[in-house]
């Protein structure tokens, strides 16, 4: 028995040596395939390693009653526009994430020129007859509150309680992805900016939005955090939509086709810019005062459309 115990380890060792001589050598760990670069995302300019998706645009309430908002921080790009009564509303675009979002509110005529460049499916609670007609004429697919993917939250006040399941909506609406970038994304080459740690964007006496810089980005203050690489503030003309809301306030149309002045905040500075948009289907184009084209930094962008007569930016 002692003899057997003595040769057992040797036998095992012999088997190991034999096996190692007859079995092909395997790498210690399989190499992980590199992500394949397939282009860039249309709403942010960021590198894309997945197939392009349908873009969803969601109308989101931006009043005090709407707080807390849900899902805004996951949007790829957000447009904040003035509406009736001195208030603002959001049009949030989703291309890389499809969360639960809300409170969902109604569309405006102004949204046509904001939606068409993204070829987006729009999610809203409804709209006026003139706004619905404008969307139909433009061929924009609209998902409203009668759809199964929208639901109400009994714990929220009426008119501020509709929420959308964007994952379900995206799965059920296979619309072609955008054929163009929403903005001309790339390396920003602005000069002569004003250093800033705090930016307040004023729409009018009733509405303003404060942003603070941290870690090279801009974060909304006192609301659900949206972290923006770039703040884009464009001064626009307002016209009368020809009807009033339930409170008797005139509903404006935000004129985004044309040109004007504005500001761009990125990094630690705010720059004066000019903007132009040739048609409803065209993207915004930015330039310096002397007409030199400017690119928008790659990343999340927040666009504030402020009235030309009352809109302003304050920095500190």
ZAMARGU-4260 file (C-alpha; in steps of 0.2 Angstrom, whole numbers, plus 5000, padded with zeros to 4 digits):
<rodrens>
0) 5000/5000/5000 | 5014/5011/5004 | 5021/5008/4986 | 5005/5013/4978 | 5004/5029/4988
5) 5021/5033/4982 | 5018/5031/4964 | 5001/5039/4963 | 5007/5057/4962 | 5020/5052/4948
10) 5006/5043/4938 | 4996/5059/4939 | 5010/5070/4934 | 5014/5058/4919 | 4996/5060/4913
15) 4997/5079/4915 | 5013/5079/4905 | 5006/5068/4891 | 4990/5078/4890 | 5000/5094/4888
20) 5009/5087/4874 | 4994/5081/4864 | 4981/5095/4867 | 4983/5112/4858 | 4988/5126/4868
25) 4973/5138/4873 | 4975/5156/4877 | 4973/5161/4895 | 4958/5172/4891 | 4949/5175/4874
30) 4951/5192/4867 | 4936/5203/4867 | 4930/5209/4850 | 4932/5228/4849 | 4916/5238/4847
35) 4912/5241/4828 | 4910/5260/4824 | 4895/5262/4814 | 4893/5281/4813 | 4887/5294/4825
40) 4870/5297/4834 | 4860/5310/4825 | 4855/5319/4841 | 4872/5320/4850 | 4885/5317/4837
45) 4892/5303/4849 | 4900/5288/4841 | 4888/5274/4838 | 4891/5255/4839 | 4873/5250/4837
50) 4861/5252/4822 | 4852/5268/4821 | 4835/5269/4830 | 4818/5278/4828 | 4819/5295/4837
55) 4805/5299/4849 | 4800/5317/4853 | 4790/5319/4869 | 4781/5335/4874 | 4784/5337/4893
60) 4776/5348/4905 | 4788/5361/4913 | 4777/5369/4926 | 4778/5368/4945 | 4764/5356/4945
65) 4774/5344/4934 | 4788/5342/4946 | 4796/5330/4948 | 4798/5327/4929 | 4802/5309/4924
70) 4815/5303/4912 | 4820/5320/4906 | 4838/5317/4912 | 4840/5302/4899 | 4835/5313/4884
75) 4849/5315/4871 | 4843/5333/4866 | 4830/5344/4874 | 4822/5360/4866 | 4813/5372/4879
80) 4801/5383/4871 | 4789/5397/4877 | 4770/5394/4877 | 4755/5403/4883 | 4754/5412/4900
85) 4773/5415/4900 | 4777/5397/4903 | 4788/5385/4894 | 4787/5367/4888 | 4799/5354/4884
90) 4801/5344/4868 | 4813/5330/4873 | 4821/5319/4860 | 4826/5301/4864 | 4838/5291/4852
95) 4849/5280/4864 | 4837/5277/4879 | 4818/5274/4880 | 4813/5277/4898 | 4796/5281/4906
100) 4793/5299/4903 | 4782/5313/4909 | 4771/5322/4913 | 4766/5322/4894 | 4757/5338/4887
105) 4750/5344/4871 | 4759/5349/4855 | 4760/5366/4847 | 4761/5372/4829 | 4779/5377/4833
110) 4784/5359/4835 | 4783/5355/4817 | 4800/5364/4812 | 4808/5356/4828 | 4802/5338/4824
115) 4805/5337/4805 | 4824/5338/4805 | 4824/5322/4817 | 4811/5313/4807 | 4804/5309/4825
120) 4788/5300/4831 | 4780/5313/4843 | 4772/5308/4859 | 4759/5320/4867 | 4743/5321/4876
125) 4734/5329/4861 | 4733/5346/4854 | 4722/5360/4846 | 4714/5357/4830 | 4726/5369/4821
130) 4741/5360/4829 | 4734/5343/4824 | 4731/5349/4807 | 4749/5355/4805 | 4756/5339/4811
135) 4745/5329/4799 | 4750/5340/4784 | 4768/5338/4789 | 4766/5319/4789 | 4772/5318/4807
140) 4767/5302/4816 | 4758/5307/4833 | 4755/5295/4848 | 4742/5303/4860 | 4735/5298/4877
145) 4722/5286/4870 | 4737/5274/4865 | 4740/5259/4876 | 4758/5265/4880 | 4752/5281/4889
150) 4744/5280/4906 | 4739/5291/4920 | 4746/5293/4938 | 4732/5295/4951 | 4744/5303/4963
155) 4747/5317/4951 | 4735/5332/4948 | 4724/5332/4933 | 4732/5339/4917 | 4749/5334/4924
160) 4748/5316/4926 | 4750/5307/4909 | 4766/5297/4907 | 4773/5287/4892 | 4782/5270/4891
165) 4794/5275/4877 | 4802/5257/4876 | 4785/5251/4871 | 4782/5265/4859 | 4799/5263/4851
170) 4796/5244/4849 | 4779/5247/4840 | 4784/5261/4829 | 4797/5257/4816 | 4800/5274/4808
175) 4816/5277/4798 | 4830/5285/4808 | 4836/5303/4804 | 4845/5306/4788 | 4855/5321/4795
180) 4862/5326/4812 | 4850/5338/4821 | 4865/5350/4824 | 4882/5351/4815 | 4892/5342/4829
185) 4911/5342/4830 | 4925/5352/4838 | 4919/5369/4844 | 4931/5383/4839 | 4923/5398/4847
190) 4934/5412/4853 | 4932/5426/4865 | 4920/5418/4877 | 4915/5425/4894 | 4920/5413/4908
195) 4905/5407/4919 | 4901/5395/4933 | 4883/5400/4933 | 4871/5404/4919 | 4853/5410/4920
200) 4842/5409/4905 | 4827/5421/4905 | 4812/5419/4894 | 4801/5432/4901 | 4796/5439/4918
205) 4787/5422/4923 | 4800/5409/4917 | 4819/5407/4919 | 4831/5392/4921 | 4847/5392/4930
210) 4862/5381/4926 | 4878/5377/4936 | 4894/5371/4929 | 4902/5356/4937 | 4915/5344/4930
215) 4915/5352/4913 | 4896/5351/4910 | 4880/5361/4914 | 4867/5354/4926 | 4849/5361/4928
220) 4847/5369/4946 | 4831/5365/4956 | 4824/5352/4944 | 4828/5334/4939 | 4846/5334/4934
225) 4849/5335/4915 | 4868/5336/4912 | 4872/5346/4896 | 4888/5347/4887 | 4881/5362/4878
230) 4868/5375/4882 | 4862/5383/4866 | 4851/5399/4868 | 4843/5406/4853 | 4833/5422/4852
235) 4817/5419/4841 | 4802/5429/4835 | 4784/5424/4842 | 4768/5426/4832 | 4750/5423/4837
240) 4743/5405/4833 | 4726/5413/4832 | 4718/5404/4847 | 4718/5405/4866 | 4720/5392/4880
245) 4707/5387/4893 | 4713/5402/4904 | 4711/5414/4890 | 4730/5417/4886 | 4735/5419/4868
250) 4745/5404/4861 | 4761/5409/4852 | 4770/5401/4838 | 4789/5400/4840 | 4796/5405/4823
255) 4812/5394/4820 | 4814/5396/4802 | 4825/5412/4799 | 4840/5418/4808 | 4844/5427/4824
260) 4857/5429/4838 | 4860/5419/4853 | 4873/5411/4865 | 4882/5395/4867 | 4889/5389/4884
265) 4901/5375/4884 | 4916/5370/4895 | 4918/5385/4906 | 4913/5399/4894 | 4898/5407/4886
270) 4900/5413/4868 | 4889/5425/4857 | 4883/5417/4841 | 4872/5418/4827 | 4859/5405/4820
275) 4850/5401/4804 | 4837/5388/4799 | 4832/5388/4781 | 4816/5378/4782 | 4806/5367/4793
280) 4816/5352/4788 | 4833/5360/4790 | 4844/5359/4805 | 4850/5374/4815 | 4866/5381/4808
285) 4878/5391/4820 | 4891/5404/4815 | 4901/5418/4823 | 4896/5437/4821 | 4907/5437/4805
290) 4899/5422/4797 | 4912/5409/4801 | 4903/5392/4804 | 4903/5384/4821 | 4901/5366/4826
295) 4892/5361/4842 | 4902/5350/4854 | 4898/5332/4854 | 4886/5327/4868 | 4870/5331/4876
300) 4863/5348/4871 | 4849/5359/4879 | 4841/5372/4867 | 4832/5386/4874 | 4821/5396/4862
305) 4819/5413/4871 | 4808/5428/4864 | 4818/5441/4855 | 4811/5455/4866 | 4812/5447/4883
310) 4825/5433/4882 | 4842/5435/4889 | 4857/5426/4897 | 4866/5431/4913 | 4882/5424/4919
315) 4892/5424/4935
</rodrens>
